[in-house]
Amino acid sequence: MNRSRFALWVYADWRMVVLFLLGFSSGLPRLLVYGTLTFWLLDEGLSIAAVGLFAATSTPYSVKFVWAPVLDRLRLGLLSAWLGQRRSWMLVTQLGLVGAIAALAMSDPAAQPVHTALLAILVAFFSASQDVVVDAYRVELLEPQEQGAGAASAVFGYRIAMLAAGAGALYFATWSGDWHQTYLLMAALMAVGLMTTLLCAEPKRPPRAPSTLVQSFDDAVLGPFRNLTARTGWLQVLVFVALFKVGEALAAAMLNPFLVELSFSKVEIANIAKTYGLVASIVGFLVGGAIVRGVGVIWGLWLGGVLQMASNLVFVYQAHAGYDLWALTATIGVENLTGGIGTAAFVAYLSALCDRHYTATQYALFTALAGLATTLLSGVSGVLAVSMGWPTYFVFTAVAALPGLFMLHVITSRQATGLMG
């Protein structure tokens, strides 16, 4: 009892509160780029095929490793002297998000869909950049034994923000009848991240030895990749990382249009798909964490991957059930619970892949790679859904999970998982 109470005290640490708030700041823009934006686009009369193409606006999340070394090493003059390396970049990216989300709020998707798409890409760029800096801040702020609690605090904040940008935005849009006001409200909520950045402390970083410009470039840009490519089976590992979430992502990309076509209202979607779904995913994440702790990362990946693939088939059941709130409750519960289990195992695997000398750049690389294939394929998800029909499409998303499981078999059978010792 006393040991449990002592363990819980870690969450009262001011650093955990900071990470919760920064997690909120990271999670808020993510759905505004595509998930919540799809409802606005559909309300404006865009076709499902056109809406599917908007998935490409999240591409910056998949290529953020390209500029991660710049965020990791480049100092911002007087701003960095005042706030420090991490906080100065967090402030810049958060101010960029406020401006980009506000500009997106004032756009007209019906009259100028390309302009709206470009602004969504800008939001994604600042959001992905903020993620790189916040991830590095979290790793440097905590001791190794505190990283688990820190990740939990950040994920909790991230999920609460997704609730605000998902269900919260749908509630407000339904009440106000105005998507422009809804997105302006989301821009205002970025004040949470801004205030946290200004008030929190800069983590202590070991001093870097003096080096030439060429040496700094070599270590910052090439060092993380040399470290990775020196591992046995590194190419197969990267292919697995890229493919593991493809089936789940293809199903998620068309979830909102699917539910709208089945005549579920925005409020019903907010209550079940967003709010209840969030709770189910958090439960899945906790269960997944316990599974990984009990059987290890690799077996956790196997269980999570198979469950993710099987859960896509519940959407076939929903397609035949049509407008049925009880069926939707079961569908969303199964999908989010299994997705949470798979995500917990996958995040544990990506974290274990990172060498602590290159955490920021390598973690950005792995998470970006994990989103690259899903972003590219999700861009044609609307066209596929229209041509196949909903039941066949969701069967296809389940089949799309098989290559990831095959690559998991390859890296485990060859004992080339890429994990750090």
Residue pairs with C-beta under 8 A, 6 or more apart in sequence:
10 16
10 146
10 149
11 149
11 153
15 141
15 142
15 146
15 150
16 149
16 150
16 153
17 153
18 141
18 196
18 200
19 138
19 141
19 150
19 153
19 154
19 157
20 153
20 154
20 156
20 157
21 157
21 192
21 193
21 196
22 90
22 134
22 137
22 138
22 154
22 157
22 193
22 196
22 197
22 200
23 134
23 153
23 154
23 155
23 156
23 157
23 158
23 160
23 161
24 157
24 158
24 160
24 161
24 164
24 192
24 193
25 94
25 130
25 134
25 157
25 161
25 190
25 192
25 193
25 194
25 196
26 127
26 130
26 131
26 134
26 154
26 157
26 158
26 161
26 193
27 157
27 158
27 159
27 160
27 161
27 162
27 165
28 161
28 162
28 164
28 165
28 186
28 189
28 190
28 192
28 193
29 97
29 101
29 123
29 124
29 126
29 127
29 130
29 165
29 186
29 190
30 127
30 161
30 162
30 165
31 37
31 162
31 165
31 166
31 169
32 101
32 104
32 120
32 123
32 165
32 169
32 183
32 186
33 57
33 58
33 120
33 123
33 124
33 127
34 54
34 55
34 57
34 58
34 120
34 253
35 165
35 166
35 256
36 165
36 166
36 169
36 170
37 54
37 57
37 120
38 51
38 54
38 256
38 257
39 170
39 173
39 256
39 260
39 266
40 109
40 173
40 179
40 182
40 183
41 50
41 51
41 54
41 109
41 113
41 116
42 48
42 51
42 256
42 257
42 260
43 179
44 109
44 110
45 110
46 109
46 110
46 113
47 382
48 254
48 257
48 261
48 382
48 385
48 386
49 382
49 383
49 386
50 113
50 382
51 257
51 382
52 253
52 254
52 257
52 378
52 379
52 380
52 381
52 382
52 383
52 384
52 385
53 379
53 380
53 382
54 117
54 120
55 253
55 375
55 378
55 379
55 381
56 117
56 375
56 376
56 378
56 379
57 117
57 120
57 121
57 124
58 124
58 371
58 375
59 121
59 124
59 375
60 121
60 124
60 125
60 127
60 128
60 129
61 124
61 127
61 128
61 131
61 367
61 368
61 371
61 375
62 368
62 369
62 371
62 372
62 375
63 368
63 372
64 128
64 129
64 131
64 132
64 364
64 367
64 368
65 361
65 364
65 365
65 368
65 369
67 129
67 132
68 132
68 360
68 361
68 364
68 365
69 220
69 221
69 224
69 361
71 89
71 129
71 132
71 133
71 136
71 360
72 132
72 136
72 220
72 360
72 361
73 216
73 220
75 81
75 85
75 88
76 88
76 89
76 92
79 88
79 91
79 92
80 88
82 88
83 91
83 197
83 198
83 202
84 202
84 203
85 202
85 205
86 133
86 136
86 137
86 140
86 202
86 203
87 137
87 197
87 198
87 200
87 202
89 129
89 133
90 130
90 133
90 134
90 137
90 193
90 197
91 194
91 197
91 198
93 126
93 127
93 129
93 130
93 133
94 126
94 130
94 190
94 193
94 194
94 197
95 194
96 125
96 126
96 129
97 123
97 126
97 127
97 130
97 187
97 190
97 193
98 187
98 190
98 194
100 119
100 122
100 123
100 125
100 126
101 123
101 183
101 186
101 187
101 190
102 183
102 184
102 187
103 119
103 122
104 116
104 119
104 120
104 122
104 123
104 183
105 179
105 180
105 181
105 182
105 183
105 184
105 186
105 187
106 180
107 115
107 116
107 119
108 115
108 116
109 116
128 368
130 193
131 364
131 367
132 360
132 364
133 360
134 154
135 359
135 360
135 363
135 364
136 359
136 360
137 203
138 147
138 150
138 151
138 154
139 147
139 356
139 359
139 360
140 203
140 204
140 205
141 150
141 203
142 149
142 150
147 351
151 347
151 351
155 285
156 282
159 278
159 281
159 282
162 278
163 274
163 275
163 278
164 186
164 189
165 186
166 270
166 274
166 278
167 270
167 271
167 274
167 275
167 278
169 182
169 183
169 185
169 186
170 266
170 267
170 269
170 270
170 274
171 267
171 270
172 181
172 182
172 185
173 179
173 182
173 266
174 265
174 266
174 267
174 270
176 182
211 219
220 361
223 357
223 358
224 355
224 358
224 361
224 362
224 365
227 355
227 357
227 358
227 362
228 234
228 355
228 362
228 365
228 418
231 237
231 416
231 418
232 414
232 415
232 416
232 418
233 411
233 414
233 416
233 417
233 418
234 418
236 407
236 410
236 411
236 414
236 416
237 353
237 411
237 416
237 417
237 418
238 369
239 407
240 404
240 407
240 408
240 410
240 411
241 350
241 353
241 366
241 369
241 370
242 369
242 370
242 372
242 373
243 373
243 403
243 404
243 407
244 301
244 305
244 342
244 346
244 370
244 404
244 407
244 408
245 308
245 342
245 346
245 370
245 371
245 374
245 404
246 373
246 374
246 377
246 400
246 401
246 403
246 404
247 308
247 309
247 312
247 397
247 398
247 399
247 400
247 401
247 402
247 404
248 308
248 312
248 339
248 342
248 397
248 401
249 371
249 374
249 377
249 378
250 374
250 377
250 378
250 381
250 396
250 397
250 400
251 312
251 315
251 335
251 394
251 397
253 374
253 378
253 381
254 381
254 382
254 385
254 393
255 273
256 269
256 273
257 382
257 385
258 315
258 318
258 319
258 385
258 390
259 269
259 273
259 328
260 269
261 390
262 318
262 319
262 322
262 323
263 323
264 272
264 273
264 323
264 328
268 325
268 328
272 325
272 328
272 329
272 332
273 328
273 332
276 329
276 332
276 333
277 332
277 333
277 335
277 336
278 336
280 332
280 333
280 336
280 337
280 340
281 336
281 337
281 339
281 340
281 343
282 340
283 337
283 340
284 336
284 337
284 338
284 339
284 340
284 341
284 343
284 344
285 340
285 341
285 343
285 344
286 340
286 344
287 337
287 340
287 341
287 344
288 300
288 304
288 340
288 341
288 342
288 343
288 344
288 345
289 344
289 348
291 299
291 300
291 303
291 304
291 341
291 344
291 345
292 300
292 344
292 345
292 348
295 303
297 345
297 348
297 349
297 352
297 419
298 349
298 408
298 412
298 417
300 341
300 344
300 345
300 348
300 349
301 342
301 345
301 346
301 349
301 408
302 405
302 408
303 341
303 345
304 338
304 341
304 342
304 343
304 344
304 345
304 346
305 342
305 401
305 404
305 405
305 408
306 405
307 338
307 341
307 342
308 338
308 339
308 341
308 342
308 401
309 398
309 401
309 402
309 405
310 338
310 398
311 334
311 335
311 337
311 338
311 339
312 335
312 394
312 397
312 398
312 401
313 394
313 395
313 398
314 330
314 331
314 334
314 335
315 331
315 335
315 390
315 394
315 397
316 390
316 391
316 394
316 395
317 327
317 331
318 324
318 327
318 328
318 331
319 390
319 391
319 394
320 391
321 327
346 370
349 419
350 363
350 366
350 367
350 370
351 363
352 419
352 420
353 362
353 366
353 418
353 419
353 420
354 362
354 363
354 366
354 420
355 362
355 420
377 400
384 393
384 396
385 393
388 396
411 417
411 418
